[in-house]
Amino acid sequence: MLGQKCELYDRDCIGCMECETCDLDPNKVCDNCGKCLNIQDFATIGIDKIYLSEEDYEKDQNP
């Protein structure tokens, strides 16, 4: 770390480890859990309709 540029401030790294501190719990070292970024393990989509045949789809497209 020393000799590198500081991630947070306009200076060289002084080894303070402030950049490794958790944003949500200052007593914890960041473990990249993503809670501060509201990262979810999965995403969902809504399904409005399921077409069982190409003809049903075409009927909806050309009413």
N, C-alpha and C positions, 0 to 999 in steps of 0.2 A: 504494500500500500504506500509506504513512504516513497516519495519521489514522483508519485502520480498526482494528477489534478484532483482536487476535492470534488465530489459529486454534488454537494449542496451549496458550497460557497466559492467565490472567486479567489482561490488560493491553492497552494500545494497541500496535499494530504498531510495532516499532522497526527494521524492515527487515533482520532477521538472516537471512532466507530459510531458516530451519530447517524451515518448513512445506513447502518445495519440495525437500527432500532425500529421496532414495530411501531407503526403509526397509531394503532389502537391500544396497545399496552406498552407504555414506555419502559417497563421492567423486563421486557422480553426481546430477544434478538429475532429479527425477521426470519421466518422460515418459509416464505413465499406461499403462505396458505391462501392468499387472495381475498380474504375477508374485507380488507380495506378497499378492494376494487369491486366488491359485490359480484365476484365470479361464481357462476352456478355450475354444478356438475353436469347438468343436462339442459336441453332447450326443448320447448314444446311448440307444436303448430296445431292450429285448429283445422279440422276437416269439415267442410260444408256439405259435401255430397260425394257419393261413390257411384261411378257409372259402371254398370255391369255389361254394357255392350257399347260398341261404337255408335250404333244408331241412337241410343239414348243421349249420348254426348252431342251428336249432331243436332238432335231435336232442341236441346237447350241452347245451342249456339245460333240456330236459325229459327226463332219462334214464329 
